[in-house]
Amino acid sequence: MVCLQDALQVKEVELPNRIVFPPIQTRLATGEGEVTDDLLEHYVRRSQGLGLLILEHGYVSRQGRMGRKELGIHDDALLEGLTQFTRRIHALKTPLVIQVNHGGALSKKEVTGKQPLAPSPMREAKELTYDEAEIIIDDFRRSTERAVKSGFDGVELHGAHGFLLNQFFSPLTNRRRDKYGGSLQNRMRFPLEVVERVKEQVGGKLLLYRIGSDDLHPTGTQIEDAMVFARRLVEAGVDVIDVSGGICGSRPSTLQGIQGFFIPQAQKIKAVVNVPIIGVGGIVNPQYANQLIQKKQVDLVAVGRVLLKDPEWAQKALATLSKTC
Ligand SMILES: Cc1cc2nc3c(=O)[nH]c(=O)nc-3n(C[C@H](O)[C@H](O)[C@H](O)COP(=O)(O)O)c2cc1C
C-alpha cells in the first residue's frame, strides 16, 4: 500500500514523499520582484520533509503584476536570485518548482502603470487582442525558460483563483465571441496554447497546472467541464494536475472548517487522467493526509496554512506516520 512517506517518480524528478507545500504568496520580494534573504529563509524553514515545494507565483510580465512586493520571473535580471534560491532548497534535498502567473483583470494599474488586460472587459481591464494574447503566451514561455535555467525542477501554471488563465476558462469572466470564448472548447484554447508553448521549454522537468476546478457558482465552471479540461491538459503535455478552485480566491469562506475541501474535485479529475494529482484544502491532520494517499484519492497532498504556522509540520508528520505505515 502506498503511504504519505513514499517517494514518487515523475519523469526525471524523484519526489521523496507525497507532502507538497502549495504556492503561498509572502510579499517578501523586493519592489523589483527579486528574491530577498527573508523570502529565502521563509522557504528554507519550511522545506525539510517535503516531497515538493511549489514556490509562490512569480509574474511573467510587468503588466501581469498585482502587488508591489510580488515575486517576479519576468526579467533575466532575476536569474541570479532565483538560482541562489534553487541551490539553497536543493541542498536540503527538496525538489521545487515555481508557479508562474499573469493577473489579467486582477493586475493593478497603480503597480504596473498600464491598463490591465483580460479576456473580456472587467473592472479596469480591457479585452485583450490577438497580438496581446501572443505576447502573453510568449511571456509564459520565456518565464519557463528562466525557471529551468535557474535550476527549478519545473513550473506550475496558475490556472486557478480568478487570474488570467482562469479568467479565460471560466464562463463568468470570459464573454468573448471569438475563437477564445463561448463554447468550452474555445474557453480552453488560450490556456492550452500556453501549455503547448511552455512545454517546449520544460523538457524532462515538470509541467504542473493548477486548475480552477469549480467556481462554486451556479453559472460558473462545474467539475464536469474541469474533467474535460484536465484530459486536454494532459494530452497537451501537463505532467501533474494540482486541483484547486474558487474563482474569487483559494479559500472560499463557505468551505472553511472542512478538511480536504477540494478533495472531491481532485478525485473526480484523478478518475479521468493518468498523471499524478495534487489535492488541497484545509488539511491539518497527518493521518487524514496519509489516508488520502492510501485510498488512492489523490497522489500528493498539499498542506498550506498549517505549514505556514508550523514550519516543521512535514517532518513531524513523517515521524508520526513511520510508526504506523
Ligand atoms: C496567504 C496566502 C497566499 C496564497 N498564495 C497563493 C499563490 O500564490 N498561488 C496559489 O495558487 N495559491 C495561493 N494560495 C492558496 C494556497 O496554495 C492553498 O490552495 C490554500 O491556502 C488552501 O490550502 P490550505 O487550506 O492547506 O492552506 C494562498 C493562500 C494563502 C493563505
PDBQT file of the ligand as one rigid body, heavy atoms in Angstrom, charges set to zero:
ROOT
HETATM    1  C1  LIG A 401      -1.619  33.967   2.224  1.00  0.00    +0.000 C 
HETATM    2  C2  LIG A 401      -1.938  33.025   1.100  1.00  0.00    +0.000 A 
HETATM    3  C3  LIG A 401      -1.356  33.229  -0.144  1.00  0.00    +0.000 A 
HETATM    4  C4  LIG A 401      -1.617  32.335  -1.211  1.00  0.00    +0.000 A 
HETATM    5  N1  LIG A 401      -0.961  32.499  -2.411  1.00  0.00    +0.000 NA
HETATM    6  C5  LIG A 401      -1.196  31.620  -3.405  1.00  0.00    +0.000 A 
HETATM    7  C6  LIG A 401      -0.470  31.685  -4.640  1.00  0.00    +0.000 A 
HETATM    8  O1  LIG A 401       0.465  32.478  -4.823  1.00  0.00    +0.000 OA
HETATM    9  N2  LIG A 401      -0.823  30.810  -5.624  1.00  0.00    +0.000 N 
HETATM   10  C7  LIG A 401      -1.790  29.850  -5.449  1.00  0.00    +0.000 A 
HETATM   11  O2  LIG A 401      -2.061  29.079  -6.359  1.00  0.00    +0.000 OA
HETATM   12  N3  LIG A 401      -2.436  29.737  -4.283  1.00  0.00    +0.000 NA
HETATM   13  C8  LIG A 401      -2.159  30.566  -3.266  1.00  0.00    +0.000 A 
HETATM   14  N4  LIG A 401      -2.778  30.383  -2.064  1.00  0.00    +0.000 N 
HETATM   15  C9  LIG A 401      -3.666  29.204  -1.865  1.00  0.00    +0.000 C 
HETATM   16  C10 LIG A 401      -2.913  28.013  -1.262  1.00  0.00    +0.000 C 
HETATM   17  O3  LIG A 401      -1.953  27.498  -2.163  1.00  0.00    +0.000 OA
HETATM   18  C11 LIG A 401      -3.872  26.871  -0.890  1.00  0.00    +0.000 C 
HETATM   19  O4  LIG A 401      -4.514  26.386  -2.040  1.00  0.00    +0.000 OA
HETATM   20  C12 LIG A 401      -4.930  27.310   0.126  1.00  0.00    +0.000 C 
HETATM   21  O5  LIG A 401      -4.344  28.027   1.198  1.00  0.00    +0.000 OA
HETATM   22  C13 LIG A 401      -5.708  26.095   0.672  1.00  0.00    +0.000 C 
HETATM   23  O6  LIG A 401      -4.826  25.191   1.286  1.00  0.00    +0.000 OA
HETATM   24  P1  LIG A 401      -4.626  25.146   2.902  1.00  0.00    +0.000 P 
HETATM   25  O7  LIG A 401      -6.013  25.047   3.477  1.00  0.00    +0.000 OA
HETATM   26  O8  LIG A 401      -3.788  23.945   3.152  1.00  0.00    +0.000 OA
HETATM   27  O9  LIG A 401      -3.963  26.434   3.304  1.00  0.00    +0.000 OA
HETATM   28  C14 LIG A 401      -2.512  31.244  -0.995  1.00  0.00    +0.000 A 
HETATM   29  C15 LIG A 401      -3.077  31.042   0.267  1.00  0.00    +0.000 A 
HETATM   30  C16 LIG A 401      -2.793  31.902   1.316  1.00  0.00    +0.000 A 
HETATM   31  C17 LIG A 401      -3.369  31.618   2.687  1.00  0.00    +0.000 C 
ENDROOT
TORSDOF 0
